[in-house]
Amino acid sequence: MEVSVIGSSSQAKICKTELAYRDLRFCFGKNNDKSKILSRKPNSVCFESQTARFRKARLRFTLEAVHSEAVLESKSSTGSNSLDKVRLFVGLPLDTVSDCNTVNHARAIAAGLKALKLLGVEGVELPVWWGVVENEAMGKYGWSGYLAVAEMVQKADLKLHVSLCFHASRQPKIPLPKWVMQIGESQSSIFFRDRSGQHYRESLSLAVDDLAVLNGKTPIQVYHDFCASFKSAFSPFIGSTIMGISMGLGPDGELRYPSHHKPAKSDKITGIGEFQCYDLNMLNLLKQHAEANGNPLWGLGGPHDAPTYHQSPNSNNFFRDHGGSWESPYGDFFLSWYSNELISHGNRLLSLASSIFGDTAVNVYGKVPLMYSWYKTRAHPCELTAGFYNTASRDGYEAVAQMFARNSCKIILPGMDLSDAHQPHESLSSPELLLAQIRTACGKHKVQVSGQNLASGAPGSFQQIKKNMLGENVLDLFTYQRMGAHFFSPEHFPSFTEFVRSLSQPELHSDDLLAEEEEATESVHTSSDANIQMQAA
Amino acid sequence: MTTVAIDSLLPKPGLSFRPKANVLLKPSRSLNCYRNPKLLFSRGACSCSFKPGRRIHVVEASSTDAAVIDTFEAFSSDDVLYKETFPVKRIEKVEGKIYIRLDQSEDQKNWQLAVGCSLPGKWILHWGVSYVGDSGSEWDQPPKDMRPPGSIPIKDYAIETPLKKLSKGDMFHEVKIELNPSSAIAAIHFVLKDEETGAWYQHRGRDFKVPLVDYLEDDGNMVGAKRGFGIWPGALGQFSNMLLKSETSQANAQSSSKESKDSKKENRQLEGFYEEQSIVKKVPMGNFVSVAVRKCSETSKNILYLETDIPGDVLVHWGVCRDDVQTWEIPAAPYPPETTVFKNKALRTQLQPKGTGNGSRASFTLDEDLVGFLFVLKLEDNTWSKFKGNDFFIPLSGATSVVGQLAQSDSVSEEISSKAYTDGIITGIRNLVSGLNSKKSQKTKTKEAQESILQEIEKLAAEAYSIFRSSITTFSEEAVLEIEAPKPAVKISSGTGTGFEILCQGFNWESHKSGRWYMELKEKASEISSLGFTVIWLPPPTESVSPEGYMPKDLYNLNSRYGTIDELKELIKSLHEVGLKVLGDVVLNHRCAHYQNQNGVWNIFGGRLDWDDRAVVGDDPHFQGRGNKSSGDNFHAAPNIDHSQEFVRKDLKEWLCWLREEIGYDGWRLDFVRGFWGGYVKDYLDASEPYFVVGEYWDSLNYTYSEMDHDQDAHRQRIVDWINATNGAGGAFDVTTKGILHSALGKCEYWRLSDQKGKPPGVVGWWPSRAVTFIENHDTGSTQGHWRFPGGKEMQGYAYILTHPGTPAVFYDHVFSHYRSEIAALISLRNRNKIHCRSTVKIVKAERDVYAAIIDDKLAMKIGPGSYEPPSGSQRWSSALEGNGYKVWELS
């Protein structure tokens, strides 16, 4: 949780003391009152200022221990904290850095960064691709393109949130590293496989996490080295420009199985997906697990009566609302195993990331998908195939939130722009209810949530985002996806601008007035004159 | 000695702080203070005070002797609340000279070039040679035997040789280069570099050049005179500071004797010379400002003592604050002597010379309830000295942490300096921030600030958009297509009609002459409609000072030289009847006044909109408006309307709505939209909800030496920026395309019709749905002919715009001319193939004499004398239309 606190100068001390409260939850008063930090929960702390002298300090709380770091902020941003308060990020284009390690449309991005800065956006999110950085050979990292972007961001005085992508992207096409794909050609079992034998080549199967399949190293080791190299290459930025890092956890960076090999066409209702437990290593794990449970016959494969990708839940027996096999002891056995494997996988990656970045000021994030289709059925088939054992009778997100809490990581949730009203009725989906459920689980385990949108500029999406951002549970930050031609198009950008401006509170308390603004501008002018003189020298 | 402007090409202003004892500093203002053992504070005093562990510029204060001045010393006792010494950086100009001497060595065989400099520094001669017969300005490395010891080759074209002191006590640094006159070296080129500051010293912005043979090419940067070449025009005059010394004549004698020895090399008449040039080196100087605060026990006031060693008159520009945000205010008297009030915002106190004669000081008595003392210093040469770019802040209440305060101002300044596009944007953000704080008196001002920021954001977004959009990555392309494609074909998007519009300009520059144009046009209504036009643009309808209508006076008076208001209504009605939409030509930029103000200036309006001079922009001295500055360019013949005024906008919106409802116009042709911000246009369009809008954003294309640039991106960008500012609510005339057609068709440069990305080079290549393409209008052509389309090429122009995306506009004079049938055929071809403003163009040929393109895979066209045939593959193209220099095919 990251909170900006304004208080007295003695506050540094308060922050340094280890707070025993596990339930700290600060948020700002609406009118931006400088003298008080309001707390929403009755048992939380309330800082009150005693002297007339305030300073802004930024506190970082991780779950059990309290890190604190007093960052003194400048006077100019004191004035603009109505904008600061909204921690809004915008994603940079997925192909910001291409495979030859050059920055694509750098000029557009530079202009875009300026525009965002002027709008009051706090920072940008940068996808960093495994397939770009470590493309040629294992351990051979090329960070130059990304470093150039980080520098641009720093120059623009924006923050940077880095997403480490250990997956591939279809559009724009960014595959896994060449050498990994080569290994995969002879050894396809490093990829997920579905019942029909199709491989998913856009991320590695979680079953190989600890197997030395990559030139004698395990994927976990390779990810570890990647992160460590990232850390050393970006050390000048970490903690100053880079404030957050998302750890790629699976397909599309999300913690899930690739249960939908191909996204459904937009005019069709998303199908339920399929279980992805048919690669050799997954089957091995399943077999061992079944044998250990005394049911060796259950370990021979996945559920035989599950429908295929785009079928509806009721087209076969497994997900049937009533009497479906998911409710049988076998169903419970399988689904527990399947979802536990995913959580263990997430745990491996997040603990890896926390161990590397734990000693820095950055927060580590992981993304959890919003499998909202068919949420209103009892079985929640979409979530089940994706690896979340969440049904009408079982909360599958508690364990996930707990895993994040254990690693002091924050959760990114996409789909904050989706409202139930815009879902096709027949899909029985509910993004809002699912989001609420996950956020409740996170709240229980004190995991901070940050948001993302799925579509961009769909009707009503901005209102929905705003609702999610400013609602009862305050978001850690929100990352708007994503910069590009559409983002800046006249069809979209004006509404985005309006959205950002509407987030900042229009009416400020009178003591926030920058009364000496004329003087302030004057001094800026004179200093710029001085600069000009120096330039001429 | 006169000073020649020698450019010091200092790459970065970030000079390191380097106080140096300096013997050569010129007048008495020099910093001999450093040598004064009685002055200033120890190094310790200066560095210890800077909070360790924070980001600070470490101050290298060197060579100051530890001795503290009496007054400041007195503050070291217990009652001191605050004591601090700040470094102050200044740039001091130090004058010196460079000399260049060419003479013969003692053995009379070789020559010697000596370059010296009188200023201290780490001087490096960066030099090279050129050989006889070399052309161009490239340097070569000199032969090895010419290089003095210590030389370092720089790449393969230059040598760097350090200048050395002749002897220990000498103030000159010098380097000598031996020359063999029989070598083929034509000239020595050099620049002088000071490694200490990184500054380069050149001669008139170019290299110094010492010609050794008859160097014919006099490009103005030669040094040294020559004899034997009779005419050296202006050589002396060019060097106002050149001092020919007695050595010259001596050298002359030498050279002539050599001449006789070496008679074969007649043209190598080398001649010794000696020349001096003065240079100015900017030396960063370190000074100090010391401040101490003491509580006065008797008065319980704070005494603030300030002193500095900056030479000359120093003015303290100061104020106090009562809170943390460092709001300047003026404290109650008493003030120190020689204090004046500056603009009611600050006080200015002249520092008094200190007793010791070095530096100056002042002391201030301040009430104890004040939180801080703020100041900046104004130095004699009108520069300001600040604390790392920010005000100095001296906390007055003892309890507060000094460190924090300083750190605060510290980080402010660093933040400011670290930004690439610093000041403007910072100011902007401040304005925006203050803009959000709604203080009533500032309402208009802050609104403007906000708008200018939004405008800036929009500009940036437009730039980003255009680049993302034009970049070839399939990703963004698809994204764009997705937005455009799903639009159903007949959906009317605001301001741009159906997308299938074809515009007819329904008048020319002479149309007012008959006095009954509306009635004449009415008779042609069905004819115009039958030609395939969907939109017609009528002349400006308001009462106007000029008969053509572009100098409107009373906006609600629609009786003009074109006809009466009733005739206009009647015309519009009959145009509607034949299915034409009607655009009104509205002039919003300027308006002619009815009355004079007290100074006799015409800026008071009458009629229904009886605005006063607040409606006139304030930055056009001709009309003495009291409004704000114009948000665009000024049109100088009439008072420009200040659209930032709420009441003006309200009235104009009402007027447009009246024109829509009462008169029946469907949309607008907006005159001279360069004159005001597009954001206001958006406002007007939002209010009047026109069916179709086109703005006239006409400025000059980019030319280099009268040759039009191929890349007109900047030009079309300006138009796109305007459209963007209107939020895309309307289109704009594609002036870029017209300009490029001029060159392409007029000069047979058809290659111009493809931009670097292989798209049409005008606005139509970037934002086709908002581009209104045209080749002529009442200004460019007609009887005015300000920018007439190349004669005889009109049909090629129409073959281009009527087959391409964008909304084509056809000029009245062309509709009713011998081109009429050809134009009609092109229009019907366009309509038959359902080419619309968003159609896709595939340019297949853009060569010197031919341009060809395929549009929407339905039409193929070529213009120009060169040959082109559409591909004969699975698609069968058949010729649909052919004319002078153009041909169009359609799929059969």
Interface residues (C-beta under 8 A of the other chain):
Chain A: S9 T51 A52 R53 F54 R55 L72 E73 S74 K75 S76 T78 G79 S80 S82 L83 P93 L94 D95 N104 H105 R107 A108 I109 A111 G112 K114 A115 K117 L118 L119 K155 A156 D157 Q171 P172 M483 G484 A485 H486 F487 F488 S489 P490 E491 F493 P494 T497 S504 P506 E507 L508 D512 L513 L514 A515 E516 E517 E518 E519 A520 T521 S523 V524 H525 T526 S527 S528 D529 A530 N531 Q533 M534 Q535 A537
Chain B: S8 L10 P13 L15 I91 K282 D323 D324 V325 Q326 T327 W328 K345 A346 V371 V376 T383 W384 K386 G389 N390 D391 T400 S401 G404 A407 Q408 S409 S411 V412 E415 I416 S418 K419 A420 Y421 T422 D423 I425 I426 T427 G428 I429 R430 N431 L432 V433 S434 L436 N437 S438 K439 I453 L454 E456 I457 E458 L460 A461 A462 E463 A464 Y465 S466 I467 F468 R469 S471 T473 T474 F475 S476 E477 E478 A479 V480 E482 I483 I723 N724 N727 G728
